[in-house]
């Protein structure tokens, strides 16, 4: 499934920086096209379903959060 996103592109030093406006993800490249390609790859990885490499333990902890 494809989904569209809006990105800003700025030039910072030697790099072009592409930042997604809907999701807090950014990437860079030597050219504007490369920055946008790298951003698209980062977004695709962000939305990829996670795969566990090890079984995680779920634990409950208690923390004092009241005023002293």
N, C-alpha and C positions, 0 to 999 in steps of 0.2 A: 504494500500500500504506500503510495506517495502522499506527502503532505507538504504544503508550502510554508516557508518561513520568511520573515523579513530580516534583512541584515544591513548594518551600516558598515562602511569601509572607510578607514582613515589611513593616512600615511604617517608613520612614526619612525623617524630616522631612516634606516635602510629597509624597513619592513612595511608591508601593507597589513593592517589588522582588520579582520572581519568579525563582527559581533552580532549575534542573534538577538533580536529585540524581544522575542517571546520566551526564550529559554536563556538562562544566564550561562552562555557558552561563547567563547571567542577562540580564534585561532589566527595565525599569521602566515605570510608567505612573501617571497621575493617580489611577486607581482600581485595585482588585484585578483586576477583569475586564480592564481595559486592559493591565495588566502581564502577565497570563497570555496574552492575545492576542498581545502583542509577543514574549513568550517562544516561543510556538508558531511565529510567523513566523521568528524567529531559528533555531530548531531545524530548520525546513523548509529554510532556506537552508544551514545547516550540512551537511545530508545530501544536498543537491542535487549532482548530478554536475558536476564542474568543466568549464568550457569555456575553452580557451586563447584568449587574444586575440593572442598572439604566440608564435612558436616559441622555446622555451627551449633554451639551450645546456647540455649536460651536460659538466661538467669534473671532473677528479680533482685533488685537492690533497693535499699532504703536510704534516703538522704535527708538530713535536717535542713529545712529551708525556711524555718520561722525566724522572727526577729530575736535578737539576743538581749 
